[in-house]
């Protein structure tokens, strides 16, 4: 099965307004119907049902001949939903895009899609994977002349690779159900992640972060919490961007540190060791998520009250990788004698910081002004 189709078939939930009716008997396959805006669409499986909904949404909202698809990993928190909504609106209002491009947003994580649809954190929202949107853009009643896919990933790692593969599958008509003549003529563009380039993006992000957090850096340590890829998923060695960013930030202040929840040798325990080596043995520790949104990791791994690893008189028990599990960054640094509590938690994702969000938007502009993606060799193997 096509990889993108596999992830899409994992979805649960639809728009809140959607109702299902099932009918069938022992001799015939079950046929389900989905109702949306007085339209009944017959569908034999979830894939075609979701595709019908997304295509209907695109047809309803299409105003221009070109489109931007923002691709985020995903989130299940209302704060994240609001950050994504604000990002879509920022693109729609920006002078570089507003007169020529429609804007939509997609999740690449099936887990986030499922949990957001189930209302894991009290608010239900429905998102769909990139293949549904790309297929809708190619529908015979839509057929955008230009498709720009903008990655909202922070580093060019494993999740960004998935975004690239979605585009390749679309361009190569992986399921064989798109118009080949259309695919031969449509212009495809790709906007890169926030920290794509060591030479340009890392210094640019460091500069903006310092402008935003220099007051806190003068008052104590500022510890940014990124995600990172576990070693077995760090195929493209994108984790190095966190190390490079910390180095760039420390040209402004030695108070800046960048750790992760998943990068080997860059857990909060490693951040603590670097803080100690730099002479930060006490004082305030401000924590901020170095992620596109302040979602589950920000609310729980960073600012949560989880404290299960701490034992009075014993301390922490690191795992085999050297990380202290089941204890948030807030509680970890608090137990180590620092002032680290709710007042030092800076709970805003990067998309909620307009100056950082603008760097992603600059990547979109660069993609539009650059060369289109060329899939000649993948379409025509030699």
C-alpha positions as CSV (number, residue, x, y, z in Angstrom):
1,X,0.0,0.0,0.0
2,X,1.2,3.5,-0.8
3,X,2.7,5.0,2.4
4,X,0.7,8.2,2.3
5,X,-2.5,6.3,1.8
6,X,-1.7,4.1,4.7
7,X,-1.4,7.1,7.0
8,X,-4.6,8.6,5.7
9,X,-6.6,5.4,6.2
10,X,-5.7,5.7,9.9
11,X,-7.9,8.7,10.4
12,X,-10.9,8.8,12.6
13,X,-13.6,11.5,12.9
14,X,-14.9,14.1,10.5
15,X,-16.3,17.6,10.6
16,X,-18.6,18.1,13.6
17,X,-21.5,18.8,11.2
18,X,-21.1,15.5,9.4
19,X,-23.5,12.7,9.9
20,X,-23.1,9.0,8.9
21,X,-25.7,6.6,7.7
22,X,-24.8,3.0,7.0
23,X,-26.8,0.5,5.0
24,X,-26.0,-2.9,3.6
25,X,-26.7,-6.6,3.8
26,X,-24.9,-9.9,3.8
27,X,-24.7,-10.0,0.0
28,X,-23.5,-6.5,-0.7
29,X,-20.6,-4.4,0.6
30,X,-21.6,-1.8,3.1
31,X,-22.1,1.7,1.5
32,X,-21.9,4.7,3.8
33,X,-22.9,8.2,3.1
34,X,-21.6,11.5,4.4
35,X,-23.7,14.6,4.5
36,X,-22.2,18.1,4.0
37,X,-24.1,21.2,3.0
38,X,-27.1,19.4,1.6
39,X,-24.9,17.1,-0.5
40,X,-24.9,13.3,-0.2
41,X,-21.7,11.6,-1.4
42,X,-21.7,7.8,-1.7
43,X,-18.4,6.3,-0.5
44,X,-17.3,2.8,0.0
45,X,-14.4,3.6,2.4
46,X,-13.0,6.3,4.6
47,X,-10.5,7.3,2.0
48,X,-13.0,8.3,-0.6
49,X,-15.3,9.8,2.1
50,X,-12.6,12.1,3.4
51,X,-11.4,13.0,-0.1
52,X,-15.0,14.1,-1.0
53,X,-15.1,16.4,2.1
54,X,-11.7,18.0,1.4
55,X,-12.5,18.4,-2.3
56,X,-15.8,20.0,-1.5
57,X,-14.1,22.4,1.0
58,X,-11.5,23.4,-1.6
59,X,-14.1,24.0,-4.3
60,X,-16.2,26.1,-1.9
61,X,-13.2,28.3,-0.9
62,X,-11.3,28.6,-4.2
63,X,-10.8,32.2,-5.1
64,X,-7.5,32.2,-6.9
65,X,-5.6,30.1,-9.5
66,X,-2.7,29.3,-7.1
67,X,-2.6,27.7,-3.7
68,X,-0.4,27.4,-0.6
69,X,-0.6,24.2,1.5
70,X,0.9,24.6,4.9
71,X,1.9,21.2,6.4
72,X,2.3,20.9,10.1
73,X,3.0,17.8,12.1
74,X,-0.1,18.5,14.1
75,X,-1.5,19.3,17.6
76,X,-4.4,18.4,19.8
77,X,-4.6,21.5,22.0
78,X,-6.8,24.5,21.4
79,X,-3.8,26.8,21.7
80,X,-2.2,25.0,18.8
81,X,-5.4,25.1,16.7
82,X,-5.6,28.9,17.3
83,X,-1.9,29.2,16.3
84,X,-2.6,27.4,13.0
85,X,-5.7,29.5,12.4
86,X,-3.7,32.7,12.9
87,X,-0.9,31.5,10.6
88,X,-3.5,30.8,7.8
89,X,-4.8,34.3,8.3
90,X,-1.3,35.8,8.3
91,X,-0.7,34.2,4.9
92,X,-4.0,35.4,3.5
93,X,-3.3,39.0,4.6
94,X,0.3,39.2,3.6
95,X,0.9,41.3,0.5
96,X,3.2,38.7,-1.0
97,X,0.4,36.1,-1.2
98,X,-3.1,37.6,-0.7
99,X,-3.8,38.6,-4.3
100,X,-2.8,35.3,-5.9
101,X,-3.0,32.4,-3.5
102,X,-5.6,30.4,-1.5
103,X,-4.3,29.0,1.7
104,X,-5.0,25.7,3.4
105,X,-3.4,23.7,6.3
106,X,-2.8,20.0,6.7
107,X,-1.5,17.6,9.4
108,X,1.2,15.0,8.5
109,X,0.7,13.0,11.8
110,X,-2.1,10.4,11.8
111,X,-1.9,10.3,15.6
112,X,-2.6,14.0,15.9
113,X,-5.4,13.9,13.3
114,X,-7.1,11.1,15.2
115,X,-6.7,12.7,18.6
116,X,-7.7,16.1,17.5
117,X,-10.8,14.6,15.9
118,X,-11.6,12.8,19.2
119,X,-11.2,16.0,21.2
120,X,-8.4,14.7,23.3
121,X,-7.9,18.0,25.1
122,X,-11.5,19.2,25.2
123,X,-11.9,20.8,21.8
124,X,-12.6,18.8,18.6
125,X,-11.0,19.8,15.3
126,X,-10.7,17.9,12.1
127,X,-7.6,18.0,9.9
128,X,-6.5,15.9,6.9
129,X,-3.2,14.6,5.6
130,X,-1.5,16.2,2.6
131,X,-2.6,13.6,-0.1
132,X,-6.2,14.7,0.4
133,X,-5.4,18.3,-0.2
134,X,-3.1,17.7,-3.2
135,X,-5.7,15.4,-4.8
136,X,-8.4,18.1,-4.3
137,X,-6.1,20.7,-5.9
138,X,-5.9,18.5,-9.0
139,X,-9.7,17.9,-9.1
140,X,-11.1,18.6,-12.6
141,X,-13.2,21.4,-11.2
142,X,-10.3,23.0,-9.3
143,X,-6.9,22.4,-11.1
144,X,-4.7,25.1,-9.5
145,X,-2.0,26.2,-11.9
146,X,0.6,26.4,-9.1
147,X,0.8,24.5,-5.8
148,X,3.2,25.6,-3.1
149,X,3.7,23.2,-0.2
150,X,5.2,25.0,2.8
151,X,6.7,22.8,5.6
152,X,6.0,24.1,9.1
153,X,8.6,21.7,10.5
154,X,11.4,23.3,12.5
155,X,14.3,21.1,11.3
156,X,14.8,19.3,8.0
157,X,14.4,15.9,9.5
158,X,12.3,12.8,9.3
159,X,8.9,14.6,9.3
160,X,10.1,17.0,6.5
161,X,11.1,14.0,4.5
162,X,7.6,12.7,4.7
163,X,6.3,16.0,3.3
164,X,8.7,15.7,0.3
165,X,7.5,12.1,-0.3
166,X,3.8,13.3,-0.3
167,X,4.7,15.7,-3.1
168,X,6.6,13.1,-5.1
169,X,3.7,10.6,-4.8
170,X,1.3,13.3,-6.1
171,X,3.6,14.4,-8.9
172,X,4.1,10.8,-10.0
173,X,0.3,10.0,-9.8
174,X,1.0,7.2,-7.3
175,X,-2.6,6.0,-7.2
176,X,-3.1,6.5,-11.0
177,X,-6.3,8.4,-10.5
178,X,-5.2,12.0,-11.5
179,X,-5.0,13.7,-14.9
180,X,-1.5,13.1,-16.2
181,X,-1.8,16.1,-18.6
182,X,-2.6,18.3,-15.6
183,X,0.3,17.0,-13.6
184,X,2.6,17.6,-16.5
185,X,1.7,21.2,-16.6
186,X,1.1,22.2,-12.9
187,X,3.9,24.2,-11.2
188,X,5.0,22.6,-7.9
189,X,7.0,24.5,-5.3
190,X,8.4,23.5,-1.8
191,X,9.0,25.9,1.1
192,X,11.7,24.6,3.4
193,X,11.6,24.2,7.3
194,X,12.4,27.0,9.7
195,X,16.0,25.9,10.3
196,X,16.8,24.5,6.8
197,X,20.1,26.4,6.4
198,X,23.0,26.6,8.8
199,X,24.4,29.7,7.1
200,X,21.2,31.7,6.8
201,X,18.3,30.4,8.9
202,X,20.2,29.6,12.1
203,X,21.6,33.1,12.5
204,X,18.2,34.7,11.4
205,X,16.3,32.6,14.0
206,X,18.9,33.3,16.7
207,X,18.7,37.0,16.1
208,X,14.9,37.1,16.3
209,X,14.8,34.8,19.4
210,X,17.3,37.1,21.2
211,X,15.1,40.1,20.4
212,X,12.2,38.3,22.0
213,X,13.9,36.8,25.0
214,X,16.8,39.1,25.8
215,X,15.0,40.4,29.0
216,X,14.7,36.9,30.3
217,X,18.3,36.1,29.3
218,X,19.5,39.0,31.4
219,X,17.5,37.7,34.4
220,X,18.5,34.0,34.3
221,X,18.8,31.0,31.9
222,X,16.6,30.7,28.9
223,X,16.2,27.0,28.0
224,X,14.5,26.3,24.7
225,X,12.9,22.8,24.3
226,X,12.9,21.4,20.8
227,X,11.7,18.1,19.7
228,X,14.5,16.4,17.8
229,X,14.7,13.0,16.1
230,X,15.8,9.9,18.0
231,X,19.0,8.6,16.6
232,X,17.3,5.9,14.6
233,X,15.2,8.5,12.8
234,X,17.9,11.2,12.4
235,X,18.7,9.9,8.9
236,X,19.5,13.3,7.5
237,X,21.4,14.5,10.6
238,X,19.0,17.4,11.1
239,X,19.5,17.3,14.9
240,X,22.7,19.3,14.5
241,X,20.5,22.4,13.9
242,X,19.7,22.5,17.7
243,X,23.4,22.6,18.5
244,X,24.1,25.2,15.9
245,X,21.2,27.3,17.2
246,X,22.5,27.2,20.7
247,X,25.9,28.3,19.6
248,X,24.4,31.2,17.5
249,X,22.2,32.3,20.5
250,X,25.2,32.3,22.8
251,X,26.9,34.9,20.7
252,X,24.2,37.2,22.2
253,X,24.2,35.8,25.7
254,X,25.7,32.8,27.4
255,X,22.4,32.4,29.2
256,X,20.8,30.6,26.2
257,X,20.6,26.8,25.9
258,X,18.8,24.6,23.5
259,X,17.7,21.0,24.4
260,X,15.2,18.5,23.1
261,X,12.9,15.8,24.2
262,X,14.2,13.2,21.7
263,X,17.8,14.0,20.6
264,X,20.4,11.8,22.1
265,X,22.9,13.7,24.3
266,X,20.7,16.8,24.2
267,X,18.0,16.0,26.8
268,X,17.3,18.3,29.7
269,X,19.9,16.4,31.7
270,X,22.5,17.4,29.1
271,X,21.3,21.0,29.2
272,X,21.7,21.0,33.0
273,X,25.3,19.7,32.6
274,X,26.1,22.5,30.1
275,X,24.6,25.1,32.5
276,X,26.7,23.8,35.3
277,X,29.9,23.9,33.2
278,X,29.0,27.5,32.2
279,X,28.6,28.5,35.8
280,X,24.8,28.7,36.1
281,X,24.5,26.8,39.4
282,X,21.4,28.7,40.6
283,X,18.9,31.4,39.7
284,X,15.9,31.5,37.4
285,X,15.4,29.1,34.5
286,X,12.9,30.3,31.9
287,X,11.6,27.5,29.6
288,X,10.1,28.0,26.1
289,X,9.1,25.5,23.4
290,X,11.2,25.5,20.3
291,X,8.4,24.0,18.3
292,X,5.9,25.4,15.9
293,X,3.1,25.2,18.5
294,X,2.8,24.9,22.2
295,X,1.1,21.6,22.3
296,X,1.4,18.3,24.2
297,X,5.2,18.6,24.7
298,X,5.0,22.2,25.8
299,X,2.1,21.7,28.2
300,X,3.3,18.4,29.6
301,X,7.0,17.7,29.0
302,X,8.1,21.3,29.5
303,X,5.6,23.0,31.8
304,X,3.7,20.1,33.3
305,X,3.6,19.0,37.0
306,X,4.8,15.4,36.2
307,X,7.2,14.6,38.9
308,X,7.2,10.8,39.1
309,X,11.0,10.3,38.7
310,X,12.0,12.3,41.8
311,X,12.4,10.5,45.1
312,X,13.2,12.5,48.2
313,X,16.7,11.5,49.5
314,X,17.5,9.7,46.3
315,X,17.0,12.2,43.5
316,X,16.5,11.3,39.9
317,X,17.0,7.9,38.2
318,X,18.1,8.5,34.6
319,X,17.3,5.9,31.9
320,X,19.9,4.1,29.8
321,X,20.1,7.1,27.5
322,X,20.8,9.5,30.3
323,X,17.4,11.2,30.3
324,X,15.1,11.6,33.4
325,X,11.7,10.4,32.2
326,X,8.4,11.2,33.8
327,X,9.5,14.5,35.1
328,X,8.9,17.8,33.3
329,X,11.6,20.4,32.6
330,X,9.9,22.7,35.2
331,X,10.0,20.1,38.0
332,X,13.4,18.9,37.0
333,X,15.1,22.3,37.3
334,X,13.0,23.1,40.4
335,X,14.3,20.0,42.2
336,X,17.9,21.0,41.3
337,X,17.6,24.2,43.2
338,X,16.7,26.7,40.4
339,X,13.7,29.1,40.4
340,X,11.7,27.3,37.8
341,X,7.9,27.4,38.1
342,X,4.8,28.5,36.3
343,X,6.0,32.1,36.3
344,X,9.1,31.2,34.3
345,X,7.2,29.0,31.7
346,X,6.9,30.9,28.4
347,X,4.1,29.0,26.8
348,X,4.1,30.2,23.2
349,X,4.9,28.2,20.1
350,X,7.1,29.6,17.4
351,X,4.1,30.2,15.1
352,X,2.7,32.5,17.8
353,X,5.8,34.7,17.5
354,X,5.2,36.9,14.3
355,X,8.9,37.6,13.7
356,X,9.7,33.8,13.7
357,X,6.6,33.0,11.7
358,X,7.8,35.5,9.1
359,X,10.9,33.4,8.5
360,X,8.7,30.5,7.4
361,X,6.8,33.0,5.2
362,X,10.1,34.2,3.8
363,X,10.8,30.5,2.8
364,X,7.4,30.5,1.0
365,X,8.3,33.7,-0.9
366,X,11.7,32.2,-1.8
367,X,10.0,29.0,-3.1
368,X,7.6,31.1,-5.3
369,X,10.5,33.2,-6.7
370,X,12.8,30.2,-7.2
371,X,12.8,27.3,-9.6
372,X,9.8,25.0,-9.6
373,X,10.4,21.4,-8.4
374,X,11.6,19.2,-11.3
375,X,10.4,15.6,-11.2
376,X,11.6,14.6,-14.7
377,X,14.0,11.9,-13.5
378,X,11.5,10.3,-11.1
379,X,8.9,10.4,-13.8
380,X,11.2,9.2,-16.5
381,X,13.8,6.9,-15.0
382,X,16.9,6.4,-17.2
